[in-house]
Amino acid sequence: MKCFSLTSLALFLAIAGACSKDNQGTETAAKSATDSEATPTTIPAMEVYQQFGKGLMSGTDKWKDYIAADITFVGPVDQVEGKDAFITLNETFFPSVRGSSLKQVVANENWVVTQLDLQVAMHSGKTITLEMSEWYEIKKGKIQSVTIYYDATEYRAEGGCIGSKPHTAGQH
């Protein structure tokens, strides 16, 4: 079974609705749907991203409403295509997240990009920190693709995260 999925769940543990201001309190690209008179096809990318995260944190299936049917996910350990595969990947990864620390969020019309540290529980019993970047492509109110970047060396060496089949060193 695939293990490393979206880290947005952990990201939302860190930001939970606080994306509208940076560390100095100035406004960022985040706007709510009401601020921009959004329709279902013109919801700002940051709003979709935030609602997706709130849905993940709610314990309901609401987060699934923000995923495109043909979504793609690409990361150093796993790659999936399609909504069902993406959902399975995220539901598998959820139990391994132990915490996160958001460093930055940048957004424009169709993209939300994050930089964060993610704490993940591994099969070995160790919790490791992955320094990562996530790239969300969002169009017409749906997440079209997610690409994440991180150094997977320690992740692989520790045998994969809880909730997955153990990975072995050299296995992708």
N, C-alpha and C positions, 0 to 999 in steps of 0.2 A: 504494500500500500504506500502511496505517496505520503510524504511528511511535511516538507517545508512549504507552507502556503503563505498566503497574505499575512503580513504583519500588521495590517490595519487594526486588528483587534487590540493588539498591545499598544499601538499608537493611540487609540482612543482611550485606553487606560490613562495615558499621559496627558492628552489634550482635552478630552471630554467637553467639547463645545467652546474651548478657549482659543480657537484659531483666529478670531477676529482682531486680535491685538498682538503685537510683537512684544519683546521684553521691555521696550521703552514705552509701551502703551500706545504706540501709534497704530493707525489702521493699516491692515494688510489687504490682500486681494479678496478676503472672505466677505461675502454679502449674503444676507438671507434672501429667500425667495420673495418675501414681502418687500424688501428694499428694491428689488429689480423688476417688480411686476412680472415675475416669471410665470411661464406656462409650462406644462409638462415637458415640452421639447426645448425650452430655453432656460431651464434651471441652471444657475451657475455651477461650474465644476466643483467649487469648494462646498457648496450646499449639498450636492449629491454625495460627495465624499463624507461630509459630516453626518448626513442622514444614514448612510451606509454603516458608519461606525456606531451611531446610536442604536441602530437596529441590531448590530452584533452584540452590543453590550446589554440589550434589553432581554436577551434570552428568548426572543421570539424569532419568527422567520421573516420579519420586516426587512432585514438587510438584503434578502434575496430579491426584493423588488427593484433594486438598483443595479442589478447585474444583467448585462446584455446576453441574449441567448447564445451568441457565438464568441463570448469572451475568451481571451487567451491569457495565460499566466506563464511567465518565463522567469526562472530563478536559477541559481547555481546548482541546486539539487533536483528540482522538479520542474516539469513543464506540462501543462494541461491545456486542452481546448474544450470549450463548451461549458454551459452553465452547470450541468450536473456534476461534471468532473471538478469544476472550480469549487462548488459547494462542498463536495466530499473532502477535497484537499483542506479547506478551511476548518471543517468540522473535526477533522483528524488532528489538525495542528493546535486547536484551541486549548486542550488540556496541558500543553507543554509551556505555555507563556507564564512567566513568573513576574514580569514587570517590564517597564520600558521608560526611556527618557528621551523625549522629543528635543531635537536640537534646532530644526528649522522646518518650516512649511512654506512652499512657494506655489502660487496658483495663477493661472490665467484662464482664458475662455474654455479651453479643452483639456487642461492638464493640471494635476496636483502632484507635486514632488515633495517627498519628505526625506529628512535625514534624522536617524534615531539610533539609539542603543537599545537592543532587545535582549532581555534575559530569558533564556530557554532552558528548561529541565531536560537533561539527556538520559538515555538508557543507562549510562555508566553511573548515574546517581549525582553527577556533577551538574551545576548550573553554569552555563557559559553566557558571555555577553557577545552578541553579534552587532558590529557597527554596520549599519546598512542604509541604503537609499532605496526608496520606492517611487515608481513612476506610474501614475494612474492616468490613462487616457479616457476622457469622459465626453460623450456626445449624446445629444437628445435625451438627457436625463438618466443615462445608463453608463456604467463602467464597461468600456470596450476591451481594455487590456490593462494588465498590471505586469510590470517588470521590476524585479528587485535585484539589487547588487550587494554582495557582501563576500568576504573571504570565507569560504566553506571548509577550510583546512581543519580547524579545530572541531567543527560540527561533525565532519566525517570521522575524525579520529576518536571522538567520543561515542560513536555508534548510532547517531541519529537521536531525534527527540522522542519524548514520551508520546505514546499514541501512534507511533509508526512501527513498522518492522525495523529491527536494528539494521543500520547501515554499517558496512565495514570499510576500513581505509582503502581508498582506491575505487570504491564503488560510487556510482553516480546516481 
